[in-house]
Structures are given as C-alpha cells and as structure tokens.
Amino acid sequence: MTMGAGPEAVLPAERPRWTWEHPVDPRWLLLGDVGFEGTYEDDIPLALCAEIDGLFVDLPPRPREGFTLVGCAPGGALADLLDRLPAEAFGTDQAWLGDVHIAVPLPPPGTSPPWWGEYLGDIVVLAQRPSLAVPGTVDIDLSGFVHVYDRTDAVVRPGEVTEFVVQGRDEEPYGTCRDVTGVFRDQAAPPVPQIRLLGCRPEPLLLTALGALGQSTKAGLRRRRVRAEVYAVAADGSADQIIGAVVSGTVAASGPSRLGAGLVDVTVDSDPQEPLPTGVLSILEHWHTGRPAGKNLWAGYDRELRHHWAGMALAHPSGTPDRPAGTTYDLDGRFVTDIDGFYCAIGEAINGPGGYFGWNLDALDDCLCGKFGAQTPFRLVWHDSAVARAHLVAGYDRRRLGPAVTMEYLLNMLTTHQVEIDLR
C-alpha cells in the first residue's frame, strides 16, 4: 500500500504493504485519530515516518513513594509488626509488610461502595508516632508504590469519605485510619515532554492538525490533538503493532525534514505516559525481515525486555491452526530464570522461534483453551526443569507488586488444563 494513495486490491489473506518514494525506507506507521471528540478511531493511517525521537527512552527506576496513615487504629499483622519491632528496625526488611489495600467501610447490603480503593505494593513501615490529628491513635509512615499501570497516572481522592479501611492481601484487616497522605495525586508531568516524528509523510488527518498550527483557541487546540498506535514497518513493507507504543498529545510544530524532499519533521507535545525502553529497538530487529530464525534469542535480555519480547510475539501471531490433541511439545528450560522467561520459552515450544503462548497468567489461561497453536490435552516435555525449579520460587515479585508465580503454580495450572508434563 502506498501512502497517499488508496489501498491496493489484495487477497483476503494478504497483508497490506506500506511503501513510499523516498530512498530512506519507512520504519514506523502511525494509525489512530486526530481532533477526536467523543469518539476515537484507532485504525486511520496518519503517517509513515523514518524515525521517532522520544518514543524509546530509558527512564531511571521508579522511586519509592512515601505514605502516611493518619489517625490509625492498627490491627492484624500491622498491629503485630508495630508491637514487636523496636524503633531501629523500622525502615528495614524486618518491617516489610507487603501489599496494602486502602478502601472504605463496606456500604449497606445491596449498595455499591462509593470507591473501590487503591492498592499499595512492596510496603515497608518506616515509623509510628502518636497522632496529633486524632488523639489516642497513631500516624504510621510507609514507603512503597501505588499499584498504577503508568507511573504518571493520577490517583483521585474519593469524595465524602471520613474513614479508610486498611487491609492486607485477601482482605485481611489491618485496621482503620482517618486519612491517608501520599496516595492521591494529580496526573504527573510527562517524563518525555516531546516526541518528534522525523522524516514524516503525513496523511490527510495529520495534515489537518498541521494546518491548525498557530491556532490557540480551544477548537484549534482540539484540531491539533493526536493519538496513534505505533506499528513497526518490516523490510517487506508489512507492519505490526508495537504493544504499548503510543504517540499521544498536541501537535506543536512542523518543518521540512533533512531526511528527504517532501518529508516533514513533526513535534508533538506529549501527554503523560511512560516511554518504552530502548532495548525494544533491538528486539524489533529480530522481526524486521520476518519471524526470528532461531530459538532463545530472548535469553540474553533482562526480565523487562523478555516481557516485551513476548509482547512482540503476541503482535506477530503465527496464524497456524492448532495442532491436534495429543501432540508432544519440547520446552527448552535452560533460560527460564524468571516468569517472563517461561512465557518466552513456552511460546517457542508451542509455536516455534518467536512464538506466542501467553505473556501473563490470564493470557496463558486463554491460550490453553485453544486457538493459539495447541489443542489440549497435549504433552509438554520440560527440559532442564531444574533451572525453573531453582528460580520460580515462593516470595514477593517486586516487578509485579504481588506474590511471585512459582513453578508449582504453573504446573498446577497446566495440569488443570489437561497438559501432561514430563520434567527432565
């Protein structure tokens, strides 16, 4: 498909191809919408680009956050921790509490709560002191993380709440408090303020946004609003979505590009969102000329990039029908040193190099129900299973902010779905 022209007639099974007349091949395709109000389309071609600056950036680790339970009457494990630890133990691993759910008291039967609460993860108790706000109670300082999808997310304080309920995992009661500080916040500023589309050939909708540059009215700003999913253009011109890669914000400037006559560079003032790590670019290289040629190309990546590898496999489905029930699959377990390595390994066991068979527990459960390359019951020969046995153990997963997924849990899940497992 040539940008600027209508779609070519293709057979139903044939994938569209994206080309242009410049010597620099397009690397990125943007599909989305411009100036949307009320409705949003996610599949309108907006532009082909040679480069995108600011989409892949390595941020520093997310800093721990501080919270205070104000006017707290502690109970359960929280009260036990406060009673048994000396002051000098606070702030250390001895004062680790795990997950905390901040909620509101249960409403009368038959009514919904006014607020579903917020989860805090990897919580450590830092200090306690008598509360000045509520005599007879204590203020408790904590550190950890609000369990949000994106570190820039806002957390809205519920209205008309005069008491909060503090709970542990599985709703274990930890007490009550009058207020909580540090949890509720406005949307953070974008960690990467601008994204630049370099060597860009805009399509009509994006041209409309560019035409509104200089218009500072509300209508003009709305016409410059853009949101697009980013797709990687392969060597053959086909394009696949990069999960989590989004250009979203307000078009701020444009000008001729040094990358070719007729191309422009477009600057977008970015909405708050985390960029993808730069390591994703090296993962994309494995798919540039087709599916990866060999297994275990993911093995040298850290856990975060293994997660993105599995996401790339999700975006590049094999499209082959399920093999019949009773098929035997061989899982190479030499590099299953974390849960994300398991997803990469089982994806390749079922669907070959670069194959997908889940990238979280819910997705794995979906795959085990069929239509992802394998039909249960099947047999899984797990080679070098001792590696996973040593690494997928009980504990707390600081990346997921929750209990670690153990090998035993995976084995139970697989056998529940009628997978016969041969550990070797």
JOGI-V600814 format. One record per run of one state. SS is the DSSP state (hx for helix, st for strand, lp for the rest). FROM is the first residue (numbers start at 1). TO is the last residue. If there is no record, write none. Layout:
ss=[SS & SS]
from=[FROM & FROM]
to=[TO & TO]
//
This chain:
ss=[lp & st & lp & st & lp & st & lp & st & lp & st & lp & st & lp & hx & lp & hx & lp & hx & st & lp & st & lp & st & lp & st & lp & st & lp & hx & lp & st & lp & st & lp & st & lp & hx & lp & hx & lp & st & lp & st & lp & st & lp & st & lp & hx & lp & hx & lp & st & lp & st & lp & hx & lp & hx & lp & st & lp & st & lp & hx & lp & st & lp & st & lp & hx & lp & st & lp]
from=[1 & 2 & 3 & 19 & 20 & 28 & 35 & 44 & 54 & 56 & 57 & 65 & 75 & 76 & 85 & 87 & 90 & 93 & 96 & 104 & 118 & 131 & 138 & 147 & 155 & 156 & 164 & 168 & 169 & 172 & 173 & 182 & 185 & 186 & 194 & 203 & 204 & 212 & 218 & 224 & 225 & 234 & 239 & 257 & 264 & 271 & 276 & 277 & 279 & 286 & 303 & 316 & 323 & 324 & 328 & 333 & 339 & 352 & 361 & 368 & 374 & 375 & 378 & 384 & 385 & 392 & 396 & 398 & 402 & 404 & 407 & 417 & 419 & 424]
to=[1 & 2 & 18 & 19 & 27 & 34 & 43 & 53 & 55 & 56 & 64 & 74 & 75 & 84 & 86 & 89 & 92 & 95 & 103 & 117 & 130 & 137 & 146 & 154 & 155 & 163 & 167 & 168 & 171 & 172 & 181 & 184 & 185 & 193 & 202 & 203 & 211 & 217 & 223 & 224 & 233 & 238 & 256 & 263 & 270 & 275 & 276 & 278 & 285 & 302 & 315 & 322 & 323 & 327 & 332 & 338 & 351 & 360 & 367 & 373 & 374 & 377 & 383 & 384 & 391 & 395 & 397 & 401 & 403 & 406 & 416 & 418 & 423 & 424]
//
